[in-house]
Amino acid sequence: MSGQTGPVVEAVEQYLVARRAAKPSPHTVAAYRRDLHGVLGCVARVVGVEPDGVAWEDLEAGVLRAAFAEFAAERAASSVLRAWSTWNGFFAFWVSERVVAGNPMSAVPRPRVRPGTPKPLMGEDTPERLLEALARGARKARDPWPERDLAVLALALLTGMRSAEMLALRVESVGGRAGERRIRVVGKGGGERILPIEVPLEALLEAYLVSRRERFGVVRGCDPLLVDNRGEGLRRGGLQYLVKQCYRHAGVHDRVARGTLVHALRHTFATRLAEDGASVTEIMHLLGHSSVASSQAYIEVTARARREAASSNRTYGVVRRLVAEGGGG
């Protein structure tokens, strides 16, 4: 199959080094590594060797199909598809390097993944109820910090940022003149976008920073914007726990779709934009999507969009005339 004689495990690391030129995020590189080594382990079991003993000639279509079948057994279709794409890129790279003669991944079935539907907070008044409860100090904790809790939830609901984007924010990420503040967000793949924020959110963030200075002293521009109760940068698990507790103490935990937590706030932001008439292009830029297709889902699920589509039926013109003339009475 190839002119390469070294073990495939070495080629995996060489490939990951080569990918650095594209400046992928550490999370992306970690995902590549998990997918490559995860399937490689399955290949090793199929051919009866240790993972570091898998050779290029072992990576035949039949072996890869069996390995992916094992890999897929206890994983979601989306995870299998991601691994398939990773291995497809891996082979494409080594084909371009003239190490292998061809890419066998076309012979390995890949799952079809239905696009996920948005899962915003349920209930028309849920965002307002949540924020009002937090402002009243509804979240009970050993060391309550309502200014921080309110700032975090309001930031998510009013900007639609991903949890990783929120955690990557620095104090200096918020800039601009008073009344015209904006937030510089680093999204997937290192892409940046600027999100405008209005005076009410600006005021909440400032109140939070004032309370933070009272707790921990000087706050520098390079410091994380969101911190835990020890003054250290908030992490993924801490953010999820905070949001979950806010839902529970505000009495809206039953209005959150299972498995969403922070993402439910992003979905709420986007669906409200769609309901209020934002275009798919505007939603795409605000959410940091790479294509219109992802943003279109928010337009499609809104009652307003469906109602407008249904109301365009020309038969309504006849019905309106009949009603005006007293028909059916």
Helices and strands as residue ranges (DSSP letters): H 8-19, G 20-22, H 26-47, G 51-53, G 56-58, H 61-72, H 77-96, G 104-107, H 126-135, H 146-159, H 163-167, G 171-173, E 174-175, E 182-186, G 188-190, E 192-196, H 199-216, H 236-250, G 253-255, H 262-275, H 280-287, H 292-301, H 303-311, H 315-324
